[in-house]
Amino acid sequence: MNDTVVVPRTIFKGYLGFMAGTALTSLSGIFTKHPKTKNTLLAAGILTALYGTFAFVRPFVIKDAPGVDKTK
C-alpha cells in the first residue's frame, strides 16, 4: 500500500458513529413496552452505525477521496 491517510477525521467520525449507533440500539432494548419508541431508536441506531462504518472505511476503500495522499 503506497497511500497514507492525511486527515483521520473521517475515521474519528466513524468511531463516534459506530459507538452512538450501538448505544442507540442498546437503548432501544429498554423500551419493550413502547414499540414506536423502540422501533425509532432501533432504526436510528442502525442508520448511525451504518454511517459510522462507511465513514471509517471510506478513506481506505475510495482512494480518490479527500484526505488520502497518493505521493510516493
mmCIF file of the N, C-alpha and C atoms, coordinates in Angstrom:
data_MODEL
# 
_entry.id   MODEL 
# 
loop_
_atom_site.group_PDB 
_atom_site.id 
_atom_site.type_symbol 
_atom_site.label_atom_id 
_atom_site.label_alt_id 
_atom_site.label_comp_id 
_atom_site.label_asym_id 
_atom_site.label_entity_id 
_atom_site.label_seq_id 
_atom_site.pdbx_PDB_ins_code 
_atom_site.Cartn_x 
_atom_site.Cartn_y 
_atom_site.Cartn_z 
_atom_site.occupancy 
_atom_site.B_iso_or_equiv 
_atom_site.pdbx_formal_charge 
_atom_site.auth_seq_id 
_atom_site.auth_comp_id 
_atom_site.auth_asym_id 
_atom_site.auth_atom_id 
_atom_site.pdbx_PDB_model_num 
ATOM 1   N N  . MET A 1 1  ? 0.838   -1.169 0.000  1.00 0.00 ? 1  MET A N  1 
ATOM 2   C CA . MET A 1 1  ? 0.000   0.000  0.000  1.00 0.00 ? 1  MET A CA 1 
ATOM 3   C C  . MET A 1 1  ? 0.885   1.234  0.000  1.00 0.00 ? 1  MET A C  1 
ATOM 4   N N  . ASN A 1 2  ? 0.684   2.082  -0.969 1.00 0.00 ? 2  ASN A N  1 
ATOM 5   C CA . ASN A 1 2  ? 1.542   3.254  -1.095 1.00 0.00 ? 2  ASN A CA 1 
ATOM 6   C C  . ASN A 1 2  ? 0.898   4.543  -0.615 1.00 0.00 ? 2  ASN A C  1 
ATOM 7   N N  . ASP A 1 3  ? -0.378  4.512  -0.299 1.00 0.00 ? 3  ASP A N  1 
ATOM 8   C CA . ASP A 1 3  ? -1.022  5.756  0.102  1.00 0.00 ? 3  ASP A CA 1 
ATOM 9   C C  . ASP A 1 3  ? -1.137  5.837  1.624  1.00 0.00 ? 3  ASP A C  1 
ATOM 10  N N  . THR A 1 4  ? -1.246  7.050  2.116  1.00 0.00 ? 4  THR A N  1 
ATOM 11  C CA . THR A 1 4  ? -1.388  7.269  3.553  1.00 0.00 ? 4  THR A CA 1 
ATOM 12  C C  . THR A 1 4  ? -2.584  8.171  3.799  1.00 0.00 ? 4  THR A C  1 
ATOM 13  N N  . VAL A 1 5  ? -3.177  8.017  4.942  1.00 0.00 ? 5  VAL A N  1 
ATOM 14  C CA . VAL A 1 5  ? -4.309  8.863  5.308  1.00 0.00 ? 5  VAL A CA 1 
ATOM 15  C C  . VAL A 1 5  ? -3.761  10.130 5.943  1.00 0.00 ? 5  VAL A C  1 
ATOM 16  N N  . VAL A 1 6  ? -4.071  11.270 5.343  1.00 0.00 ? 6  VAL A N  1 
ATOM 17  C CA . VAL A 1 6  ? -3.540  12.541 5.816  1.00 0.00 ? 6  VAL A CA 1 
ATOM 18  C C  . VAL A 1 6  ? -4.342  13.046 7.007  1.00 0.00 ? 6  VAL A C  1 
ATOM 19  N N  . VAL A 1 7  ? -5.650  13.089 6.878  1.00 0.00 ? 7  VAL A N  1 
ATOM 20  C CA . VAL A 1 7  ? -6.513  13.623 7.928  1.00 0.00 ? 7  VAL A CA 1 
ATOM 21  C C  . VAL A 1 7  ? -7.439  12.508 8.399  1.00 0.00 ? 7  VAL A C  1 
ATOM 22  N N  . PRO A 1 8  ? -7.252  12.004 9.621  1.00 0.00 ? 8  PRO A N  1 
ATOM 23  C CA . PRO A 1 8  ? -8.085  10.892 10.090 1.00 0.00 ? 8  PRO A CA 1 
ATOM 24  C C  . PRO A 1 8  ? -9.414  11.327 10.694 1.00 0.00 ? 8  PRO A C  1 
ATOM 25  N N  . ARG A 1 9  ? -9.932  12.490 10.276 1.00 0.00 ? 9  ARG A N  1 
ATOM 26  C CA . ARG A 1 9  ? -11.207 12.948 10.831 1.00 0.00 ? 9  ARG A CA 1 
ATOM 27  C C  . ARG A 1 9  ? -12.342 11.997 10.508 1.00 0.00 ? 9  ARG A C  1 
ATOM 28  N N  . THR A 1 10 ? -12.330 11.437 9.308  1.00 0.00 ? 10 THR A N  1 
ATOM 29  C CA . THR A 1 10 ? -13.414 10.519 8.956  1.00 0.00 ? 10 THR A CA 1 
ATOM 30  C C  . THR A 1 10 ? -13.339 9.244  9.783  1.00 0.00 ? 10 THR A C  1 
ATOM 31  N N  . ILE A 1 11 ? -12.141 8.828  10.143 1.00 0.00 ? 11 ILE A N  1 
ATOM 32  C CA . ILE A 1 11 ? -12.011 7.646  10.993 1.00 0.00 ? 11 ILE A CA 1 
ATOM 33  C C  . ILE A 1 11 ? -12.571 7.955  12.379 1.00 0.00 ? 11 ILE A C  1 
ATOM 34  N N  . PHE A 1 12 ? -12.306 9.151  12.887 1.00 0.00 ? 12 PHE A N  1 
ATOM 35  C CA . PHE A 1 12 ? -12.855 9.554  14.179 1.00 0.00 ? 12 PHE A CA 1 
ATOM 36  C C  . PHE A 1 12 ? -14.378 9.636  14.114 1.00 0.00 ? 12 PHE A C  1 
ATOM 37  N N  . LYS A 1 13 ? -14.911 10.186 13.021 1.00 0.00 ? 13 LYS A N  1 
ATOM 38  C CA . LYS A 1 13 ? -16.367 10.228 12.842 1.00 0.00 ? 13 LYS A CA 1 
ATOM 39  C C  . LYS A 1 13 ? -16.935 8.815  12.780 1.00 0.00 ? 13 LYS A C  1 
ATOM 40  N N  . GLY A 1 14 ? -16.175 7.913  12.183 1.00 0.00 ? 14 GLY A N  1 
ATOM 41  C CA . GLY A 1 14 ? -16.619 6.525  12.113 1.00 0.00 ? 14 GLY A CA 1 
ATOM 42  C C  . GLY A 1 14 ? -16.723 5.890  13.482 1.00 0.00 ? 14 GLY A C  1 
ATOM 43  N N  . TYR A 1 15 ? -15.710 6.114  14.315 1.00 0.00 ? 15 TYR A N  1 
ATOM 44  C CA . TYR A 1 15 ? -15.774 5.597  15.687 1.00 0.00 ? 15 TYR A CA 1 
ATOM 45  C C  . TYR A 1 15 ? -16.971 6.172  16.438 1.00 0.00 ? 15 TYR A C  1 
ATOM 46  N N  . LEU A 1 16 ? -17.158 7.486  16.335 1.00 0.00 ? 16 LEU A N  1 
ATOM 47  C CA . LEU A 1 16 ? -18.287 8.115  17.028 1.00 0.00 ? 16 LEU A CA 1 
ATOM 48  C C  . LEU A 1 16 ? -19.629 7.596  16.520 1.00 0.00 ? 16 LEU A C  1 
ATOM 49  N N  . GLY A 1 17 ? -19.749 7.466  15.210 1.00 0.00 ? 17 GLY A N  1 
ATOM 50  C CA . GLY A 1 17 ? -20.995 6.962  14.643 1.00 0.00 ? 17 GLY A CA 1 
ATOM 51  C C  . GLY A 1 17 ? -21.284 5.535  15.054 1.00 0.00 ? 17 GLY A C  1 
ATOM 52  N N  . PHE A 1 18 ? -20.253 4.707  15.047 1.00 0.00 ? 18 PHE A N  1 
ATOM 53  C CA . PHE A 1 18 ? -20.463 3.308  15.421 1.00 0.00 ? 18 PHE A CA 1 
ATOM 54  C C  . PHE A 1 18 ? -20.805 3.183  16.904 1.00 0.00 ? 18 PHE A C  1 
ATOM 55  N N  . MET A 1 19 ? -20.123 3.954  17.753 1.00 0.00 ? 19 MET A N  1 
ATOM 56  C CA . MET A 1 19 ? -20.428 3.894  19.189 1.00 0.00 ? 19 MET A CA 1 
ATOM 57  C C  . MET A 1 19 ? -21.816 4.455  19.489 1.00 0.00 ? 19 MET A C  1 
ATOM 58  N N  . ALA A 1 20 ? -22.189 5.553  18.828 1.00 0.00 ? 20 ALA A N  1 
ATOM 59  C CA . ALA A 1 20 ? -23.523 6.119  19.045 1.00 0.00 ? 20 ALA A CA 1 
ATOM 60  C C  . ALA A 1 20 ? -24.608 5.176  18.532 1.00 0.00 ? 20 ALA A C  1 
ATOM 61  N N  . GLY A 1 21 ? -24.355 4.536  17.392 1.00 0.00 ? 21 GLY A N  1 
ATOM 62  C CA . GLY A 1 21 ? -25.320 3.583  16.862 1.00 0.00 ? 21 GLY A CA 1 
ATOM 63  C C  . GLY A 1 21 ? -25.507 2.384  17.769 1.00 0.00 ? 21 GLY A C  1 
ATOM 64  N N  . THR A 1 22 ? -24.413 1.901  18.333 1.00 0.00 ? 22 THR A N  1 
ATOM 65  C CA . THR A 1 22 ? -24.500 0.788  19.274 1.00 0.00 ? 22 THR A CA 1 
ATOM 66  C C  . THR A 1 22 ? -25.257 1.200  20.528 1.00 0.00 ? 22 THR A C  1 
ATOM 67  N N  . ALA A 1 23 ? -25.010 2.417  21.003 1.00 0.00 ? 23 ALA A N  1 
ATOM 68  C CA . ALA A 1 23 ? -25.716 2.900  22.195 1.00 0.00 ? 23 ALA A CA 1 
ATOM 69  C C  . ALA A 1 23 ? -27.213 3.052  21.927 1.00 0.00 ? 23 ALA A C  1 
ATOM 70  N N  . LEU A 1 24 ? -27.576 3.590  20.768 1.00 0.00 ? 24 LEU A N  1 
ATOM 71  C CA . LEU A 1 24 ? -28.997 3.745  20.439 1.00 0.00 ? 24 LEU A CA 1 
ATOM 72  C C  . LEU A 1 24 ? -29.689 2.391  20.287 1.00 0.00 ? 24 LEU A C  1 
ATOM 73  N N  . THR A 1 25 ? -28.993 1.447  19.675 1.00 0.00 ? 25 THR A N  1 
ATOM 74  C CA . THR A 1 25 ? -29.566 0.111  19.514 1.00 0.00 ? 25 THR A CA 1 
ATOM 75  C C  . THR A 1 25 ? -29.745 -0.564 20.863 1.00 0.00 ? 25 THR A C  1 
ATOM 76  N N  . SER A 1 26 ? -28.776 -0.406 21.743 1.00 0.00 ? 26 SER A N  1 
ATOM 77  C CA . SER A 1 26 ? -28.899 -0.980 23.089 1.00 0.00 ? 26 SER A CA 1 
ATOM 78  C C  . SER A 1 26 ? -30.002 -0.289 23.880 1.00 0.00 ? 26 SER A C  1 
ATOM 79  N N  . LEU A 1 27 ? -30.113 1.013  23.716 1.00 0.00 ? 27 LEU A N  1 
ATOM 80  C CA . LEU A 1 27 ? -31.146 1.771  24.417 1.00 0.00 ? 27 LEU A CA 1 
ATOM 81  C C  . LEU A 1 27 ? -32.549 1.372  23.962 1.00 0.00 ? 27 LEU A C  1 
ATOM 82  N N  . SER A 1 28 ? -32.664 0.937  22.728 1.00 0.00 ? 28 SER A N  1 
ATOM 83  C CA . SER A 1 28 ? -33.985 0.526  22.233 1.00 0.00 ? 28 SER A CA 1 
ATOM 84  C C  . SER A 1 28 ? -34.479 -0.736 22.929 1.00 0.00 ? 28 SER A C  1 
ATOM 85  N N  . GLY A 1 29 ? -33.583 -1.521 23.485 1.00 0.00 ? 29 GLY A N  1 
ATOM 86  C CA . GLY A 1 29 ? -33.989 -2.721 24.202 1.00 0.00 ? 29 GLY A CA 1 
ATOM 87  C C  . GLY A 1 29 ? -34.698 -2.433 25.513 1.00 0.00 ? 29 GLY A C  1 
ATOM 88  N N  . ILE A 1 30 ? -34.534 -1.229 26.035 1.00 0.00 ? 30 ILE A N  1 
ATOM 89  C CA . ILE A 1 30 ? -35.186 -0.867 27.296 1.00 0.00 ? 30 ILE A CA 1 
ATOM 90  C C  . ILE A 1 30 ? -36.677 -0.618 27.083 1.00 0.00 ? 30 ILE A C  1 
ATOM 91  N N  . PHE A 1 31 ? -37.025 -0.091 25.919 1.00 0.00 ? 31 PHE A N  1 
ATOM 92  C CA . PHE A 1 31 ? -38.404 0.314  25.650 1.00 0.00 ? 31 PHE A CA 1 
ATOM 93  C C  . PHE A 1 31 ? -39.209 -0.808 25.000 1.00 0.00 ? 31 PHE A C  1 
ATOM 94  N N  . THR A 1 32 ? -39.313 -1.945 25.660 1.00 0.00 ? 32 THR A N  1 
ATOM 95  C CA . THR A 1 32 ? -40.053 -3.060 25.075 1.00 0.00 ? 32 THR A CA 1 
ATOM 96  C C  . THR A 1 32 ? -41.559 -2.830 25.103 1.00 0.00 ? 32 THR A C  1 
ATOM 97  N N  . LYS A 1 33 ? -42.048 -2.031 26.049 1.00 0.00 ? 33 LYS A N  1 
ATOM 98  C CA . LYS A 1 33 ? -43.491 -1.782 26.147 1.00 0.00 ? 33 LYS A CA 1 
ATOM 99  C C  . LYS A 1 33 ? -43.953 -0.625 25.264 1.00 0.00 ? 33 LYS A C  1 
ATOM 100 N N  . HIS A 1 34 ? -43.015 0.076  24.658 1.00 0.00 ? 34 HIS A N  1 
ATOM 101 C CA . HIS A 1 34 ? -43.342 1.204  23.781 1.00 0.00 ? 34 HIS A CA 1 
ATOM 102 C C  . HIS A 1 34 ? -42.778 0.901  22.388 1.00 0.00 ? 34 HIS A C  1 
ATOM 103 N N  . PRO A 1 35 ? -43.545 0.231  21.548 1.00 0.00 ? 35 PRO A N  1 
ATOM 104 C CA . PRO A 1 35 ? -43.000 -0.218 20.263 1.00 0.00 ? 35 PRO A CA 1 
ATOM 105 C C  . PRO A 1 35 ? -42.591 0.911  19.317 1.00 0.00 ? 35 PRO A C  1 
ATOM 106 N N  . LYS A 1 36 ? -43.280 2.044  19.346 1.00 0.00 ? 36 LYS A N  1 
ATOM 107 C CA . LYS A 1 36 ? -42.903 3.148  18.451 1.00 0.00 ? 36 LYS A CA 1 
ATOM 108 C C  . LYS A 1 36 ? -41.540 3.710  18.834 1.00 0.00 ? 36 LYS A C  1 
ATOM 109 N N  . THR A 1 37 ? -41.336 3.903  20.134 1.00 0.00 ? 37 THR A N  1 
ATOM 110 C CA . THR A 1 37 ? -40.045 4.413  20.606 1.00 0.00 ? 37 THR A CA 1 
ATOM 111 C C  . THR A 1 37 ? -38.943 3.395  20.341 1.00 0.00 ? 37 THR A C  1 
ATOM 112 N N  . LYS A 1 38 ? -39.245 2.132  20.589 1.00 0.00 ? 38 LYS A N  1 
ATOM 113 C CA . LYS A 1 38 ? -38.255 1.079  20.371 1.00 0.00 ? 38 LYS A CA 1 
ATOM 114 C C  . LYS A 1 38 ? -37.845 1.015  18.903 1.00 0.00 ? 38 LYS A C  1 
ATOM 115 N N  . ASN A 1 39 ? -38.820 1.026  18.005 1.00 0.00 ? 39 ASN A N  1 
ATOM 116 C CA . ASN A 1 39 ? -38.508 0.939  16.578 1.00 0.00 ? 39 ASN A CA 1 
ATOM 117 C C  . ASN A 1 39 ? -37.784 2.180  16.074 1.00 0.00 ? 39 ASN A C  1 
ATOM 118 N N  . THR A 1 40 ? -38.141 3.342  16.606 1.00 0.00 ? 40 THR A N  1 
ATOM 119 C CA . THR A 1 40 ? -37.462 4.572  16.207 1.00 0.00 ? 40 THR A CA 1 
ATOM 120 C C  . THR A 1 40 ? -36.005 4.556  16.646 1.00 0.00 ? 40 THR A C  1 
ATOM 121 N N  . LEU A 1 41 ? -35.756 4.179  17.899 1.00 0.00 ? 41 LEU A N  1 
ATOM 122 C CA . LEU A 1 41 ? -34.377 4.107  18.388 1.00 0.00 ? 41 LEU A CA 1 
ATOM 123 C C  . LEU A 1 41 ? -33.583 3.033  17.653 1.00 0.00 ? 41 LEU A C  1 
ATOM 124 N N  . LEU A 1 42 ? -34.228 1.916  17.360 1.00 0.00 ? 42 LEU A N  1 
ATOM 125 C CA . LEU A 1 42 ? -33.543 0.840  16.648 1.00 0.00 ? 42 LEU A CA 1 
ATOM 126 C C  . LEU A 1 42 ? -33.162 1.274  15.236 1.00 0.00 ? 42 LEU A C  1 
ATOM 127 N N  . ALA A 1 43 ? -34.083 1.921  14.536 1.00 0.00 ? 43 ALA A N  1 
ATOM 128 C CA . ALA A 1 43 ? -33.778 2.399  13.184 1.00 0.00 ? 43 ALA A CA 1 
ATOM 129 C C  . ALA A 1 43 ? -32.691 3.470  13.211 1.00 0.00 ? 43 ALA A C  1 
ATOM 130 N N  . ALA A 1 44 ? -32.774 4.389  14.165 1.00 0.00 ? 44 ALA A N  1 
ATOM 131 C CA . ALA A 1 44 ? -31.745 5.431  14.275 1.00 0.00 ? 44 ALA A CA 1 
ATOM 132 C C  . ALA A 1 44 ? -30.389 4.819  14.607 1.00 0.00 ? 44 ALA A C  1 
ATOM 133 N N  . GLY A 1 45 ? -30.375 3.822  15.470 1.00 0.00 ? 45 GLY A N  1 
ATOM 134 C CA . GLY A 1 45 ? -29.121 3.160  15.822 1.00 0.00 ? 45 GLY A CA 1 
ATOM 135 C C  . GLY A 1 45 ? -28.504 2.425  14.655 1.00 0.00 ? 45 GLY A C  1 
ATOM 136 N N  . ILE A 1 46 ? -29.330 1.739  13.889 1.00 0.00 ? 46 ILE A N  1 
ATOM 137 C CA . ILE A 1 46 ? -28.809 1.006  12.731 1.00 0.00 ? 46 ILE A CA 1 
ATOM 138 C C  . ILE A 1 46 ? -28.269 1.970  11.681 1.00 0.00 ? 46 ILE A C  1 
ATOM 139 N N  . LEU A 1 47 ? -29.009 3.038  11.400 1.00 0.00 ? 47 LEU A N  1 
ATOM 140 C CA . LEU A 1 47 ? -28.543 4.013  10.408 1.00 0.00 ? 47 LEU A CA 1 
ATOM 141 C C  . LEU A 1 47 ? -27.269 4.726  10.863 1.00 0.00 ? 47 LEU A C  1 
ATOM 142 N N  . THR A 1 48 ? -27.192 5.049  12.147 1.00 0.00 ? 48 THR A N  1 
ATOM 143 C CA . THR A 1 48 ? -25.992 5.707  12.668 1.00 0.00 ? 48 THR A CA 1 
ATOM 144 C C  . THR A 1 48 ? -24.791 4.772  12.615 1.00 0.00 ? 48 THR A C  1 
ATOM 145 N N  . ALA A 1 49 ? -24.988 3.507  12.940 1.00 0.00 ? 49 ALA A N  1 
ATOM 146 C CA . ALA A 1 49 ? -23.895 2.540  12.874 1.00 0.00 ? 49 ALA A CA 1 
ATOM 147 C C  . ALA A 1 49 ? -23.450 2.311  11.430 1.00 0.00 ? 49 ALA A C  1 
ATOM 148 N N  . LEU A 1 50 ? -24.393 2.293  10.495 1.00 0.00 ? 50 LEU A N  1 
ATOM 149 C CA . LEU A 1 50 ? -24.023 2.150  9.085  1.00 0.00 ? 50 LEU A CA 1 
ATOM 150 C C  . LEU A 1 50 ? -23.231 3.354  8.596  1.00 0.00 ? 50 LEU A C  1 
ATOM 151 N N  . TYR A 1 51 ? -23.642 4.561  9.006  1.00 0.00 ? 51 TYR A N  1 
ATOM 152 C CA . TYR A 1 51 ? -22.872 5.748  8.639  1.00 0.00 ? 51 TYR A CA 1 
ATOM 153 C C  . TYR A 1 51 ? -21.471 5.695  9.252  1.00 0.00 ? 51 TYR A C  1 
ATOM 154 N N  . GLY A 1 52 ? -21.393 5.270  10.508 1.00 0.00 ? 52 GLY A N  1 
ATOM 155 C CA . GLY A 1 52 ? -20.091 5.164  11.159 1.00 0.00 ? 52 GLY A CA 1 
ATOM 156 C C  . GLY A 1 52 ? -19.184 4.173  10.466 1.00 0.00 ? 52 GLY A C  1 
ATOM 157 N N  . THR A 1 53 ? -19.740 3.064  10.035 1.00 0.00 ? 53 THR A N  1 
ATOM 158 C CA . THR A 1 53 ? -18.948 2.070  9.311  1.00 0.00 ? 53 THR A CA 1 
ATOM 159 C C  . THR A 1 53 ? -18.465 2.635  7.986  1.00 0.00 ? 53 THR A C  1 
ATOM 160 N N  . PHE A 1 54 ? -19.349 3.325  7.269  1.00 0.00 ? 54 PHE A N  1 
ATOM 161 C CA . PHE A 1 54 ? -18.955 3.930  5.996  1.00 0.00 ? 54 PHE A CA 1 
ATOM 162 C C  . PHE A 1 54 ? -17.888 5.002  6.198  1.00 0.00 ? 54 PHE A C  1 
ATOM 163 N N  . ALA A 1 55 ? -18.065 5.847  7.211  1.00 0.00 ? 55 ALA A N  1 
ATOM 164 C CA . ALA A 1 55 ? -17.095 6.920  7.457  1.00 0.00 ? 55 ALA A CA 1 
ATOM 165 C C  . ALA A 1 55 ? -15.744 6.355  7.866  1.00 0.00 ? 55 ALA A C  1 
ATOM 166 N N  . PHE A 1 56 ? -15.742 5.210  8.538  1.00 0.00 ? 56 PHE A N  1 
ATOM 167 C CA . PHE A 1 56 ? -14.478 4.615  8.963  1.00 0.00 ? 56 PHE A CA 1 
ATOM 168 C C  . PHE A 1 56 ? -13.710 4.026  7.784  1.00 0.00 ? 56 PHE A C  1 
ATOM 169 N N  . VAL A 1 57 ? -14.387 3.338  6.883  1.00 0.00 ? 57 VAL A N  1 
ATOM 170 C CA . VAL A 1 57 ? -13.676 2.650  5.805  1.00 0.00 ? 57 VAL A CA 1 
ATOM 171 C C  . VAL A 1 57 ? -13.537 3.485  4.537  1.00 0.00 ? 57 VAL A C  1 
ATOM 172 N N  . ARG A 1 58 ? -14.195 4.633  4.463  1.00 0.00 ? 58 ARG A N  1 
ATOM 173 C CA . ARG A 1 58 ? -14.161 5.446  3.242  1.00 0.00 ? 58 ARG A CA 1 
ATOM 174 C C  . ARG A 1 58 ? -12.759 5.811  2.778  1.00 0.00 ? 58 ARG A C  1 
ATOM 175 N N  . PRO A 1 59 ? -11.845 6.256  3.640  1.00 0.00 ? 59 PRO A N  1 
ATOM 176 C CA . PRO A 1 59 ? -10.513 6.604  3.134  1.00 0.00 ? 59 PRO A CA 1 
ATOM 177 C C  . PRO A 1 59 ? -9.740  5.400  2.600  1.00 0.00 ? 59 PRO A C  1 
ATOM 178 N N  . PHE A 1 60 ? -10.080 4.204  3.043  1.00 0.00 ? 60 PHE A N  1 
ATOM 179 C CA . PHE A 1 60 ? -9.355  3.022  2.607  1.00 0.00 ? 60 PHE A CA 1 
ATOM 180 C C  . PHE A 1 60 ? -9.969  2.402  1.356  1.00 0.00 ? 60 PHE A C  1 
ATOM 181 N N  . VAL A 1 61 ? -11.280 2.558  1.181  1.00 0.00 ? 61 VAL A N  1 
ATOM 182 C CA . VAL A 1 61 ? -11.970 1.958  0.040  1.00 0.00 ? 61 VAL A CA 1 
ATOM 183 C C  . VAL A 1 61 ? -11.942 2.885  -1.165 1.00 0.00 ? 61 VAL A C  1 
ATOM 184 N N  . ILE A 1 62 ? -12.256 4.151  -0.946 1.00 0.00 ? 62 ILE A N  1 
ATOM 185 C CA . ILE A 1 62 ? -12.286 5.128  -2.037 1.00 0.00 ? 62 ILE A CA 1 
ATOM 186 C C  . ILE A 1 62 ? -10.946 5.854  -2.030 1.00 0.00 ? 62 ILE A C  1 
ATOM 187 N N  . LYS A 1 63 ? -10.073 5.470  -2.935 1.00 0.00 ? 63 LYS A N  1 
ATOM 188 C CA . LYS A 1 63 ? -8.708  6.002  -2.922 1.00 0.00 ? 63 LYS A CA 1 
ATOM 189 C C  . LYS A 1 63 ? -8.632  7.457  -3.366 1.00 0.00 ? 63 LYS A C  1 
ATOM 190 N N  . ASP A 1 64 ? -9.607  7.939  -4.117 1.00 0.00 ? 64 ASP A N  1 
ATOM 191 C CA . ASP A 1 64 ? -9.577  9.328  -4.581 1.00 0.00 ? 64 ASP A CA 1 
ATOM 192 C C  . ASP A 1 64 ? -10.330 10.267 -3.654 1.00 0.00 ? 64 ASP A C  1 
ATOM 193 N N  . ALA A 1 65 ? -10.699 9.799  -2.486 1.00 0.00 ? 65 ALA A N  1 
ATOM 194 C CA . ALA A 1 65 ? -11.443 10.632 -1.542 1.00 0.00 ? 65 ALA A CA 1 
ATOM 195 C C  . ALA A 1 65 ? -10.527 11.701 -0.952 1.00 0.00 ? 65 ALA A C  1 
ATOM 196 N N  . PRO A 1 66 ? -11.067 12.838 -0.561 1.00 0.00 ? 66 PRO A N  1 
ATOM 197 C CA . PRO A 1 66 ? -10.243 13.847 0.096  1.00 0.00 ? 66 PRO A CA 1 
ATOM 198 C C  . PRO A 1 66 ? -9.685  13.304 1.408  1.00 0.00 ? 66 PRO A C  1 
ATOM 199 N N  . GLY A 1 67 ? -8.439  13.610 1.671  1.00 0.00 ? 67 GLY A N  1 
ATOM 200 C CA . GLY A 1 67 ? -7.802  13.123 2.887  1.00 0.00 ? 67 GLY A CA 1 
ATOM 201 C C  . GLY A 1 67 ? -6.888  11.948 2.649  1.00 0.00 ? 67 GLY A C  1 
ATOM 202 N N  . VAL A 1 68 ? -6.767  11.506 1.402  1.00 0.00 ? 68 VAL A N  1 
ATOM 203 C CA . VAL A 1 68 ? -5.867  10.403 1.071  1.00 0.00 ? 68 VAL A CA 1 
ATOM 204 C C  . VAL A 1 68 ? -4.762  10.956 0.195  1.00 0.00 ? 68 VAL A C  1 
ATOM 205 N N  . ASP A 1 69 ? -3.533  10.799 0.633  1.00 0.00 ? 69 ASP A N  1 
ATOM 206 C CA . ASP A 1 69 ? -2.376  11.307 -0.094 1.00 0.00 ? 69 ASP A CA 1 
ATOM 207 C C  . ASP A 1 69 ? -1.793  10.183 -0.938 1.00 0.00 ? 69 ASP A C  1 
ATOM 208 N N  . LYS A 1 70 ? -1.542  10.455 -2.209 1.00 0.00 ? 70 LYS A N  1 
ATOM 209 C CA . LYS A 1 70 ? -1.017  9.426  -3.106 1.00 0.00 ? 70 LYS A CA 1 
ATOM 210 C C  . LYS A 1 70 ? 0.439   9.675  -3.482 1.00 0.00 ? 70 LYS A C  1 
ATOM 211 N N  . THR A 1 71 ? 1.132   10.580 -2.814 1.00 0.00 ? 71 THR A N  1 
ATOM 212 C CA . THR A 1 71 ? 2.526   10.841 -3.156 1.00 0.00 ? 71 THR A CA 1 
ATOM 213 C C  . THR A 1 71 ? 3.394   9.685  -2.707 1.00 0.00 ? 71 THR A C  1 
ATOM 214 N N  . LYS A 1 72 ? 4.486   9.488  -3.440 1.00 0.00 ? 72 LYS A N  1 
ATOM 215 C CA . LYS A 1 72 ? 5.399   8.383  -3.109 1.00 0.00 ? 72 LYS A CA 1 
ATOM 216 C C  . LYS A 1 72 ? 6.696   8.895  -2.549 1.00 0.00 ? 72 LYS A C  1 
# 
